[in-house]
Amino acid sequence: MQEVIELTKNLSFTNLDLLSVGITIAAIGLLGFIVYISNTKSYTNISFLLFCAVTILWSFFNYISYQTKDPELYLHLWKIVILLGFWHSLSFFNFLYVFPKEKIRFPFWYKFVLLPYVIIFSLWAGIGDLVFSSVTLVNDIPVPTVEKGIISFLLIVILLILSSFFFLVRR
C-alpha cells in the first residue's frame, strides 16, 4: 500500500483537470445526441439537446478562462462565461418547462418578455461592461472588477432555476 501512495505522489496531475472536463463534455454531448435521435420531433428532446450544447460551451469557456493569465483575454472569456450563463439557465428552464411534452406553444410572457430580456442582458453582459468592466492582477492572478449588472445576472439565473424546479415538481 505504501508503494502505491509513493507512486501517486510522483505522478504528474497537471492535465487531470483538462481530462475531466474533456470526458464530461464528451459524455454530455453523447447523452444529448442519444436523447435527441431517439425522437427528433419531440420538443423535450430538442430542448435537452440545446441544454447539452449550451452546457458544453459554458464548460469549455469556463475551463479556458481559468487557464489564462492574460488580463485582457481573461476579461473577454469571463464575459463569454456570463453570456453563456444566461443561456445555460434559460435552456435549463426551457427543458424543464417543455418536459415531457412532444409539442408545446410557448406563452406570450415567454416569447415577448423572458426571451427578449435574456437576449438583451446576455449580449449587454457579454459585449458591454454590465457585469465585468476590467481586470486587475492580484498576486499575478487576474480578478475581474464586478459591476452592478451582476445583480441582474444573479436574479434572472436564480429565477430561471427556481422556476424550472417549480415546473418539474408541478408535473
GUMI-365156 format. One record per residue (C-alpha): x, y, z; residue in one letter. Coordinates in Angstrom, 1 decimal, m for minus. Layout:
REM GUMI-365156
{{X Y Z} "A"};
...
END
This chain:
REM GUMI-365156
{{0.0 0.0 0.0} "M"};
{{2.9 2.4 0.8} "Q"};
{{4.3 1.8 m2.7} "E"};
{{1.0 2.9 m4.3} "V"};
{{0.9 6.1 m2.2} "I"};
{{4.5 6.9 m3.2} "E"};
{{3.8 6.2 m6.8} "L"};
{{0.8 8.5 m6.9} "T"};
{{2.8 11.3 m5.2} "K"};
{{5.3 11.1 m8.1} "N"};
{{2.6 11.2 m10.8} "L"};
{{2.0 14.5 m12.7} "S"};
{{m1.6 15.5 m12.5} "F"};
{{m1.2 18.7 m14.4} "T"};
{{m3.7 17.7 m17.1} "N"};
{{m6.1 15.9 m14.9} "L"};
{{m8.5 18.9 m14.9} "D"};
{{m8.4 19.0 m18.7} "L"};
{{m9.1 15.3 m18.9} "L"};
{{m12.0 15.5 m16.5} "S"};
{{m13.5 18.5 m18.4} "V"};
{{m13.0 16.6 m21.7} "G"};
{{m14.6 13.5 m20.5} "I"};
{{m17.5 15.4 m19.0} "T"};
{{m18.0 17.4 m22.3} "I"};
{{m17.9 14.2 m24.3} "A"};
{{m20.4 12.5 m22.1} "A"};
{{m22.8 15.4 m22.1} "I"};
{{m22.6 15.6 m25.9} "G"};
{{m23.2 11.9 m26.3} "L"};
{{m26.1 11.9 m23.9} "L"};
{{m27.7 14.9 m25.6} "G"};
{{m27.3 13.4 m29.1} "F"};
{{m28.6 9.9 m28.0} "I"};
{{m31.7 11.5 m26.4} "V"};
{{m32.3 13.7 m29.5} "Y"};
{{m32.0 10.9 m32.1} "I"};
{{m34.5 8.8 m30.1} "S"};
{{m37.2 11.2 m31.2} "N"};
{{m36.1 14.2 m33.3} "T"};
{{m39.6 15.7 m33.3} "K"};
{{m40.0 15.9 m29.5} "S"};
{{m39.7 19.4 m28.0} "Y"};
{{m38.4 17.8 m24.9} "T"};
{{m35.6 16.1 m26.8} "N"};
{{m34.7 19.2 m28.8} "I"};
{{m34.7 21.2 m25.6} "S"};
{{m32.4 18.7 m23.9} "F"};
{{m30.0 18.7 m26.8} "L"};
{{m29.9 22.5 m26.7} "L"};
{{m29.3 22.4 m22.9} "F"};
{{m26.4 20.0 m23.5} "C"};
{{m24.9 22.2 m26.3} "A"};
{{m25.0 25.3 m24.1} "V"};
{{m23.6 23.3 m21.1} "T"};
{{m20.7 22.1 m23.3} "I"};
{{m19.9 25.7 m24.5} "L"};
{{m20.2 27.1 m21.0} "W"};
{{m18.0 24.3 m19.6} "S"};
{{m15.4 24.9 m22.3} "F"};
{{m15.2 28.7 m21.9} "F"};
{{m15.2 28.4 m18.1} "N"};
{{m12.3 26.0 m18.2} "Y"};
{{m10.3 28.1 m20.7} "I"};
{{m10.9 31.2 m18.6} "S"};
{{m9.1 29.6 m15.6} "Y"};
{{m6.2 28.7 m17.8} "Q"};
{{m5.2 32.1 m19.0} "T"};
{{m3.1 34.7 m17.1} "K"};
{{m3.5 37.4 m19.7} "D"};
{{m5.9 40.0 m18.2} "P"};
{{m7.4 41.2 m21.4} "E"};
{{m8.2 37.7 m22.6} "L"};
{{m9.4 36.8 m19.1} "Y"};
{{m11.9 39.6 m19.2} "L"};
{{m13.3 38.6 m22.6} "H"};
{{m13.5 34.9 m21.6} "L"};
{{m15.4 35.8 m18.4} "W"};
{{m17.8 38.0 m20.4} "K"};
{{m18.5 34.9 m22.6} "I"};
{{m18.9 32.8 m19.5} "V"};
{{m21.5 35.2 m18.1} "I"};
{{m23.3 35.4 m21.5} "L"};
{{m23.4 31.7 m21.7} "L"};
{{m24.6 31.6 m18.0} "G"};
{{m27.8 33.4 m19.1} "F"};
{{m28.3 31.0 m21.9} "W"};
{{m27.5 28.0 m19.7} "H"};
{{m30.1 28.9 m17.2} "S"};
{{m32.6 29.7 m19.9} "L"};
{{m32.0 26.4 m21.7} "S"};
{{m32.4 24.5 m18.4} "F"};
{{m35.7 26.4 m17.8} "F"};
{{m36.8 25.7 m21.3} "N"};
{{m36.1 22.0 m21.0} "F"};
{{m38.0 21.6 m17.7} "L"};
{{m40.8 23.8 m19.0} "Y"};
{{m41.5 21.6 m22.0} "V"};
{{m40.7 18.3 m20.2} "F"};
{{m42.2 15.7 m21.0} "P"};
{{m44.3 17.1 m23.9} "K"};
{{m43.8 16.3 m27.6} "E"};
{{m45.2 19.7 m28.8} "K"};
{{m45.9 23.0 m27.0} "I"};
{{m46.9 26.5 m27.8} "R"};
{{m44.9 29.0 m25.8} "F"};
{{m47.0 31.7 m24.0} "P"};
{{m46.8 35.4 m24.5} "F"};
{{m44.6 36.0 m21.5} "W"};
{{m42.0 33.5 m22.7} "Y"};
{{m41.7 34.9 m26.3} "K"};
{{m42.1 38.6 m25.6} "F"};
{{m40.8 39.1 m22.0} "V"};
{{m38.4 36.4 m20.9} "L"};
{{m36.7 35.7 m24.2} "L"};
{{m36.0 39.3 m25.1} "P"};
{{m34.8 40.0 m21.6} "Y"};
{{m32.3 37.2 m21.7} "V"};
{{m31.2 38.2 m25.2} "I"};
{{m30.7 41.8 m24.3} "I"};
{{m29.0 41.3 m21.0} "F"};
{{m26.8 38.4 m22.1} "S"};
{{m25.5 40.5 m25.0} "L"};
{{m25.1 43.5 m22.8} "W"};
{{m23.1 41.4 m20.3} "A"};
{{m21.1 39.6 m23.0} "G"};
{{m20.2 42.6 m25.1} "I"};
{{m20.5 45.6 m22.8} "G"};
{{m19.4 46.3 m19.2} "D"};
{{m22.7 45.3 m17.5} "L"};
{{m21.2 42.6 m15.3} "V"};
{{m17.4 42.9 m15.6} "F"};
{{m15.7 46.1 m16.6} "S"};
{{m12.0 45.4 m16.2} "S"};
{{m9.4 43.1 m14.7} "V"};
{{m6.8 43.7 m12.1} "T"};
{{m3.9 41.4 m11.2} "L"};
{{m3.7 40.2 m7.6} "V"};
{{m0.6 38.1 m7.0} "N"};
{{m0.3 37.5 m10.8} "D"};
{{m3.9 36.2 m10.8} "I"};
{{m6.5 38.1 m12.9} "P"};
{{m9.5 39.2 m10.9} "V"};
{{m12.5 40.8 m12.7} "P"};
{{m14.0 44.0 m11.5} "T"};
{{m17.6 43.2 m10.7} "V"};
{{m20.2 45.8 m11.7} "E"};
{{m23.9 46.3 m10.6} "K"};
{{m25.1 44.2 m13.5} "G"};
{{m24.1 41.1 m11.6} "I"};
{{m27.4 41.6 m9.7} "I"};
{{m29.4 41.3 m12.9} "S"};
{{m27.5 38.2 m13.8} "F"};
{{m28.0 36.6 m10.5} "L"};
{{m31.7 37.5 m10.3} "L"};
{{m32.5 36.1 m13.7} "I"};
{{m30.4 32.9 m13.2} "V"};
{{m31.9 32.2 m9.8} "I"};
{{m35.4 32.9 m11.0} "L"};
{{m35.0 30.7 m14.0} "L"};
{{m33.6 27.8 m12.0} "I"};
{{m36.2 28.1 m9.2} "L"};
{{m39.0 28.3 m11.9} "S"};
{{m37.5 25.2 m13.6} "S"};
{{m37.8 23.2 m10.5} "F"};
{{m41.3 24.6 m9.9} "F"};
{{m42.4 23.3 m13.3} "F"};
{{m40.7 19.9 m12.7} "L"};
{{m42.4 19.4 m9.3} "V"};
{{m45.7 20.6 m10.6} "R"};
{{m45.7 17.9 m13.3} "R"};
END
